[in-house]
Structure formats: structure tokens, C-alpha cells
Amino acid sequence: MNMTDKIREELFSQQDEAYARFQSRLMPSVLPDTVIGVRTPALRSMAGRMMREAGCGKRERQEDVEEQENIEMFLNDVPHQYFEENQLHAFLISLEKDFERCIREVEAFLPWIDNWATCDQLSPRVFRKEAQKLLPYIERWIASGHTYTIRFGVGMLMTHFLDDRFELIYAEEVAKIRSDEYYVNMMIAWYFATALAKQFDRVLPFIEQNRLEVWTHNKTIQKAIESDRITPEQKEYLRTLKRRKE
């Protein structure tokens, strides 16, 4: 039995069919019969155990090397058949401590991501420490033309570049994106709503000047108004900036 088969067997041992049906309704792009129904905490725990058994990247013992090779075998076995295998893949990458290795794994996996949940769960911890190194990759991801690669790139800007590292040029790049894809436009709206919560005065002109497409513009305002981090006065002003469909 190869590594993927072993993982699949373990996943099915934790199957919850009712949960699988619930998850499927949230992910229109994923075929229902590819959703096993394993809860996220169990998948995170499984990824953590696999990384610990691999020595967390230290590779000091032969056993560690073998376990790491097993993980790499699974990561290379794409496309995965099941949604939970994609989720586990994302969680394993997110635990990788070496930036260069992590980037390689992220770039190899992004073309295979076919749903918003896996895209948003892919959040490597090492990126927090090495955020500045991300910028050329983010630029490439945003320009990729692939729905979930673009979404991931915008998500990385939202996660790592809206606080002390924020620069207007990053918001400019997001505002330039034009797409017919719902999951891209929703991420753009999420980005600008979060940016308004963190950098209100600097980001507000993007809304005042109608820099976003109408749907994304209005969704940004909606999400910002729903945020506890936006003041009542700010929300009231944002309501006056809603646009009609052109």
C-alpha cells in the first residue's frame, strides 16, 4: 500500500457522511462524491502528526528521512482524488519551516487547487517571518489567470501586508485585477474591506473614486459595514458610496 492509499484509508476511517453533505453545499466547484466528510481539526491534527513523525524538517534520523519521503510522495501525487486530500496537502505545506522549500511546494500545488476552502486554508507559517520575500511571487500569482492562484495571491497581501508593511502600491495592484470569477472578486472585496478596517483613510479613496468593479465595490462596502472594526461614523459614510449596477 502506497502513502496515498494509507492516507486515504485513514481519512475514510474518520468519515462523517452528514458533514460531507454539509460541506458539499458550501463548495459548488467540488463534486460531492469527492468529499469524504472529515472535519478540519482532524485534518490539522493528522498533518501535525505526519510532520512530527518526519522530524519537523530536521531529517537527523533515517526514520525522519523515510517519513519525509512519504510526505513528499503524497504531495507529488496530484491531482488528488478527494477534497480532504487537498486539505491535508495544504495543511502539510503550511507547516513547512523552510521558506524556499515551502515556496516550491506552494507553487507546485496552486495549479491543482479547485475550491475556495483549500485555497484559504493554505497559509504557510514561515511566510509570517519571511513576508518581504513573498512580493515577487505574489505579483506572479495575481497575474496568473488561474482563479485560485489569484485568490491566494490577494489573500497573502491581505494576511501579510495590511499592517506595518502596508503600502498603497499593494492596494493598487489588487484594484487593477479584473475577473469574471466570483471567488476572485469576493477575495478582492474581502481584501478592501479588511484594508478599510486597518488603513481606512489611506484606502478610502479607492472606494470614493470607484476604482473597483460595481459588484466588488458594493460587496466591499457590505463586508466593511458588517465589520466590528469599522466605526459607526465610517459605516454611515460608506453607505452613501454604494453604486447602482451599470
Residue pairs with C-beta under 8 A, 6 or more apart in sequence:
1 9
2 73
3 70
3 71
3 73
3 74
3 77
4 73
4 74
4 77
4 80
4 85
7 74
7 85
7 88
8 81
8 82
8 85
10 46
11 36
11 38
11 82
11 84
11 85
11 88
12 36
14 38
14 39
14 42
15 36
15 37
15 38
16 37
16 38
16 39
17 37
18 37
19 37
19 38
19 39
20 32
20 35
20 36
20 37
21 32
21 37
23 35
23 37
23 83
23 117
24 30
24 32
24 35
26 117
27 35
27 83
27 115
27 116
27 117
29 114
29 115
29 116
29 183
30 83
30 114
30 115
34 81
34 82
34 83
35 82
35 83
35 84
36 82
36 83
36 84
38 84
38 87
40 87
40 121
43 84
43 87
43 88
43 91
44 91
46 88
46 91
47 88
47 91
47 92
47 94
47 95
48 91
48 95
50 67
50 70
50 71
50 92
51 57
51 71
51 92
51 95
53 63
53 64
53 67
54 64
54 67
54 68
54 70
54 71
55 61
55 63
55 64
55 67
55 68
56 95
56 97
57 68
57 96
57 97
57 98
57 101
58 64
59 65
59 68
71 92
74 85
74 88
74 89
74 92
75 89
75 92
75 93
75 105
75 108
75 109
78 89
78 108
78 109
78 112
79 112
80 86
80 89
80 112
83 115
83 117
83 118
86 112
86 113
86 114
86 115
86 118
87 117
87 118
87 121
89 109
89 118
90 109
90 113
90 118
90 121
90 122
91 121
93 102
93 105
93 106
93 109
93 122
93 124
94 121
94 122
94 123
94 124
94 125
95 125
96 102
96 105
96 124
96 126
97 125
97 126
98 126
99 126
99 127
99 129
99 130
99 133
102 124
102 126
102 127
103 133
103 137
106 122
106 124
106 137
107 137
109 122
110 141
110 144
110 146
110 148
110 149
110 152
111 146
111 149
113 119
113 122
113 148
113 149
113 152
114 148
115 148
116 148
116 151
116 183
116 186
118 148
119 148
119 151
119 152
119 155
119 183
120 151
120 155
122 152
123 155
123 159
127 134
127 156
127 159
127 160
128 160
131 160
131 161
131 165
132 165
134 156
134 160
137 153
138 153
138 156
138 157
139 153
139 173
140 153
141 149
141 150
141 152
141 153
141 156
142 150
142 153
142 154
142 173
142 174
142 177
144 150
144 153
147 179
147 181
147 183
147 184
148 183
150 177
150 179
150 181
150 184
150 187
151 183
151 184
151 187
154 174
154 177
154 184
154 187
154 188
154 191
155 187
155 191
157 170
157 173
157 174
157 191
158 187
158 190
158 191
158 194
158 195
161 167
161 170
162 194
162 195
162 198
162 199
163 198
166 195
166 198
166 199
166 202
168 202
171 192
171 195
171 202
171 203
171 206
174 188
174 191
174 192
175 188
175 192
175 206
175 211
175 212
177 184
177 188
178 213
179 185
185 213
185 215
185 216
185 219
186 219
188 212
188 216
188 220
189 212
189 216
189 219
189 220
189 222
189 223
190 223
192 203
192 206
192 207
192 212
192 216
192 220
192 224
193 220
193 221
193 222
193 223
193 224
193 227
195 203
196 203
196 204
196 207
196 220
196 224
196 227
196 230
196 234
196 238
197 224
197 227
197 229
197 230
198 229
200 230
200 234
205 211
206 212
207 217
207 220
207 221
207 238
207 241
208 241
210 217
210 243
212 220
214 243
214 244
214 245
214 246
215 245
217 241
217 242
217 243
218 242
218 243
221 238
221 239
221 241
221 242
224 230
224 234
224 235
224 238
225 235
225 238
225 239
230 238
